Structure formats: structure tokens, C-alpha cells
Amino acid sequence: MTQSPTGPQNLIHMANDIAHFFATNGDRRAAVLAISNHLKSFWTPSMRRKLIREMQTGRSDEPLEDLPREALRFLREDPRHETSQLPEGSARGAVTSAAANELI
């Protein structure tokens, strides 16, 4: 049986992959904001809700890693957060953003 592209396990895997990409810049706050921006810009609200539900229940085989967890908490706590996604995928103003300073 093939797994649904928007099934919880696949969403966790994708969120972890996105986190690995943004973690390479070495700045945790910037990475969390960039992940938040990516999830809000490119994922549907239902995909984000599924991932948040899965994060809360913790029933999946693959655990959701810390960076995407922080990004989801940030989006859940600040649903009106406006993204500033650049074409190459980095977050504009991530290091100086007041919102990023509140993350950690």
C-alpha cells in the first residue's frame, strides 16, 4: 500500500527534511523562522493542522524533530504571522526579526 502524500508520516518526513535544509545556516532562530515561512507559504492549512495534530499525539514511527516542532509552535501561537519568503527559500530578515527573537 502506498502512503498518501499528505498522510501524517509523509508530512513528518517532509518537515524534517525542510528543517535539515534550513539548519545548515547555523542560526537556530533563523532556521525556525525559515521553516515557519516555508510551511505557511507552501503547505496548505490542512497539511499544517495534520502535522500539528500528529505532533501533539506523537503516534508516528518517525519523530518530528525539534526545529519543525518549534516552527509549528510559532505558527500556532502567531497565526497572523506574515511570511517573507524569498525565491531561494531563505527567510528575509530572519536574524533581526522581533518574532524570531521571541522563539527561543
Sequence and secondary structure as in RCSB ss.txt:
>XXXX:A:sequence
MTQSPTGPQNLIHMANDIAHFFATNGDRRAAVLAISNHLKSFWTPSMRRKLIREMQTGRSDEPLEDLPREALRFL
REDPRHETSQLPEGSARGAVTSAAANELI
>XXXX:A:secstr
    TTSHHHHHHHHHHHHHHHHTTS HHHHHHHHHHHHHHHS HHHHHHHHHHHHH  SSS   HHHHHHHHHH
HH TT    B TTS BTTTTT HHHHHH 
